[in-house]
């Protein structure tokens, strides 16, 4: 197996299973070297917790990248998640230019909203920042809320295939080679993932679990990135990541006290088996 090295750029939420505390173990479990560039240090994630603390690490990010540049450190892929400012998007652009191997992949999860709304820390100016970052990417992994924000297409809770096709076309028009759109469900009781690029579309449906769990977008994006680095196609990686995410949710839903994330750790062996 060709040994790959991935850099994940997103926050550290000290409590709450999301961002780097999800990306590092999941991508590592895929047999891929995983390095980190923290965008912020939070006491908890931002959903469901009051009074969380957040330390912006933009200036430290610049120092870290400068050291890497001096050391000649390169990555096979850069996968970005939660960032806190337009300045950090500029830092990521620098990483894309100086720390990515020739032919390396730029994977952007444009984390900024869900259920038709922006997350509390973001405004319309941040959406424009994320559009600029997505334009540089090879692959983007938005949910439908984020796709709507990125394309200025009205968000809908109920939709048909034409609506999703319009979103996918508009997302590719931003600049990425491929779009992996999550949370796409056409019938009651199902959801799924749509992959689009190069004029070709792929859709993988799976059962919708009634209970919503925090951090599942990060679980999916991390499993997708790890699978991709193991030589899977985007379509294969999307299927593996979707199945893994569902399994993590099903392993968590009965524990009503575990509302802040999913118990992905107990499913990591299954992910490794699937990749083999």
N, C-alpha and C positions, 0 to 999 in steps of 0.2 A: 504494500500500500504506500502510495506517495504521501509523505508526511507534510501536512500543510500547517501554516501559521495564520491565525485570524486575529485581527485587532477589533475589539468591541468598544465603541465610544458611547457611553451613556452614564447615567447617575448611579451612585451607590445609595440605595435606601436601606438604612441599617436594620430596619424591621419592616417586614412585608415582602413577600416573595415576588420580586419584579426586577427589571433592569439588570445590572451586573451580577446581582446575587442569583439570578436565574441564568443569564447568558454564560457565565464562567463555568458552572458545573455541567450544563447541558451540552455546550459545544465541546468541552473537554471529554464528556462521556461518548461523544461521537468519534473519539480518537484523533482530535484536532488540537494542536497547540493553541491555547487561547490567552491572548494578552489584553490588557485593559488600559483605557484612557478615561478616567472618571471625569464627567462633566460637572457634577455637583455632589455634595454630601448631604443627604437628608436623614432626619431622624426616623421618618417613616415615609411611605409613599403618600401621595397627595389626595387619595380618594378614601373617604370614610374616617379620616383622622383630623381632629382640630388642633391647631397650634403647632404644626410640624415645623421643624427648623430646616433651613436650606442654606448651605454654603456654596456660593458660586466659585468654581475652580478654574475659570477662564485663564487667569494669569499663570496658574501652575501648569495648565495644559500646554501653554506656549513654551514654558521652560522644559517640560518633558519632551516635547517634540524636537526642540533644539538639541537636546542631548542625543536623542535617537538619530537625528540627522548627522551629528558629529560622529556617531558610532557606525553609521551606515546600516542601521536596522531597517529591514523591509518586511512587508507582509503580503501574503497571497490574497488576502481579502480584508477590506475594512467594512465593518457592519455597525451602523449608527442607530441609536435609539433616542431616548429622552435627552434633549439638550435644553438649555434655559435662556438662550439669547441669540440675537443675530451675530454677535461677536463670536460665538462658538461655531456657528456655521462657517465663518471665515477660517477659523482654526481647522475645521474638518477639511475644507478645501485645500489648505496647506498640507494636511496629512495625505490627501488623495494625490497631491502633486509630488511630494518628496519621500513618502514612506511606503508607497505601494509598488510592488514588483511589476515589471512589464507584463501586461496581460492580466494583472490582478483585478479582482472584482470589487466594485463599489456598491454596497448593499445598504439602502436607506429605509428604515422603518420610520415614517414621518409622524412620530408620536405627538399628538396634540389634542385629541378629542375622541368622544364616543357618544353614542345615543343621541346624535344630532347636535351636540354642544362641544365647544372648546373646553379643555381642562381649565381649572380656576386660574392657573398662573399665566395663561396666554391670551393674546388679543389679536386683532385682525392684522396688525403689522407682522406678528410672528408667522402668520400664514404665508405672507409674501416671502419671508425668510426661508420657510420650508419649501416653497415652490422653487427657489433658487438652488437649494441643496438637492432636491429631487431631479432637477434638470441635469445635474452632473452624474447621476447614478446610472449603473448598469441595470439594477433591479430595485424596485420600490415595493414595500409591503404595507399598504394602507388598509384600514378598515373602511366601511362605506362612509362614515362621518368624515374621515380624513380625505377620502377621495372627493367627496362633495366640496369640502373646503378648498382643496387644491385646484379644482376645475371650475369653481363658481357655478356648479350645477346644483339646483335645489335638492336638499336632503329629503329622502322619502323613507318612511318606515315600511310601506307597502309598495311593491314595484314588480315589473316584469322583466323579461330578458332584454328588451330594447333599452330600458333604463340602464342596466348594467353594461350593455354593449357601448352605450354612449359614454359612460364613465370611463371604461377601459380605453376607448379611443382617445378621449380627452387627456387621460393620464399619460399615455404614450406620447402624445403631442407635446407634453412638457419637456421630453428629452430622454427618459430612460428607455433602455432596449426592451425591458420586460416588466410587466406589472403582475404582482401577486395580490389579488384583492380578497380579503378575508370577510367572513360573516355574510356570505351571499346565500340567501335561502329563498326559493321560489314557492315552496309548499309548506303548510303548517307542520311543525314537528321536525323540519330539516333545516340545516344550514350548510355552508360549504365554502370552498375556495375556488376562485376563478383565476386562471393564468392566461395572460395575453401578451403577445409580442411577435413581431415579424409577420403580422397578418394572420397568425394562428391562435385559436382560442381553445382552452381546455377547462373543464369544470368538474370538480369532485364534490359530490354531496355526501353529507353524513348526518347522523341524528343530532338534533338540537337538544341539549340538556336544559331542563327548565330553569335551573338556578344559574345565575350569572356569577362568575368568579373574577376577582381582580388578577391582573398579571398574565392572563392567558395569551394576550397578544405577544408579550415578550417570550413566553414559552414557545409559541408557534414560530416566531421569527428566529429564535435561537436554534430550535430543532431543524428548521428549514436551512439555515446557514450551515450548520454542522453537516447535514445530509448532502448539501451541495458540494461542500469541501471533500466529501467522501466519494465524489464522482457521480452522484445522482444528477439527473436532469432536473430542471426547475419543476417540471410536472411531477416527477417521482418524489422529489424533495417535499413538495407541497402535500402530497398524499401522506407521506411518512409523518410530517409535522402535524397535519390535521388529526391523524389517528392517535398520535402521541398526546396531543393536547386534550382530546376527548377522554382518553384513558386517565389522564391526570385529573380532569374534572370529576369523572365518575368515582375516582378514589378519594374525593374530597367532600362531595355533596352531602353525605350523611352526617358529617361533623359540622354542626351549625355554628360552633365556636370558631371554626377555622374559615372566616369570611374574607380574610385579607389577602388570600393567594390560593394556590393549589399545591397539593402534596406531590410535587413532581419527583422528589428524590426516590421514592419507592418504585417509580416507573423507569428509571434510567437504564436498568438492565434490559428491559423490553426494547428500548430504543436501540441499544447496542445490537441486540439480536436481530432486529429488523434491518439494520444496516448491513449485517453480515449476509 
